[in-house]
């Protein structure tokens, strides 16, 4: 600061020197989008969040999706310079007035864009800003200049000049547009606040609320005229500030500028709409005629569609009737065929049932006849056995009598023993006979039970066959 300067112009970069804010552009197109970004700006203005935290979150949403070098390439293709800046900067160089960029952005992006947009002379522009750290994986992050709530407190670069004694102190100007400029808003002799989109004039909103004097500009051509008049002594910063305050009280040219900015925005929007209509081959004047034509065409198309629908509806109904008739006819035929098949099956089953019954009856009669024969044979054998036993008993008795006659002399004892033996023999023969008779009776009962069981089984089998039939 050994050489005394007439004036110093401090300026924001993004959205001030350029037409678009590079960080906003990246956030809106690569990061989390316009809506969330604008909400963040509102919260900063209302002191609910710090600029430092909101801005870091913005850039993290970009870093997650695109490497840093690709971000620079994207910005070089889309960021344009304020049309009055080059002329103003050339004049500043001729007057030995330093232009110092104070930015919350990152120095590599600012330097690349200034070199592209301004040319080789941009090397003389001093840039005070944040830096960037690129990680091995391709992700990157902002490195803030200081520990303030802004990450870069711009007022810190202005204050050393502001405290210089009278005669050494240069005239200090500041140019800005947004929330990153709030810390610098009160530190200079004259503040230029950029008018633009009526919904994004954050610095103007802040100055109006905090009663900070400012002058509205639309391009650096406006700044150039005022700065030149002040440097040449045609007007003082105090007079410009007084004029601004007077405008705020009365509402005058400055207020009209604000209104004009809003009106210009609306006019631009209207022009864009008309341009779109022209591209479609429709002129604004013919819009009503087009509506009328479109309306008529629409009605005709509607009629055609309705007529087409009616025809299609009739065809569908007729087709449906034909289908229903054919279906019924087919169903009737199938029903008839089904009945005939059922009748034939029933008749066949009845026939088979009758034949089965006859066969079963014949088999039963044949079996019963065989069993009767077997029974008669059994009875004959029993009779024969009984006759034989009877003869044996008679012979035995006769033999006994003969023996008794011969053994008269043996005495009474021998007779008694003989009688006792004969008695035992008789009892044995009788029990043997009873056993045989019991056995015969059991055998006969078993034969009858077997017969009954077979008859029951046959009867059940016959019933099952009938049920099956």
Beta strands, then each sheet from edge to edge (+ up, - down):
strand 1: 7-11
strand 2: 98-106
strand 3: 126-134
strand 4: 140-143
strand 5: 171-176
strand 6: 190-194
strand 7: 215-217
sheet 1: 4+ 3- 2- 1- 5- 6- 7-
end
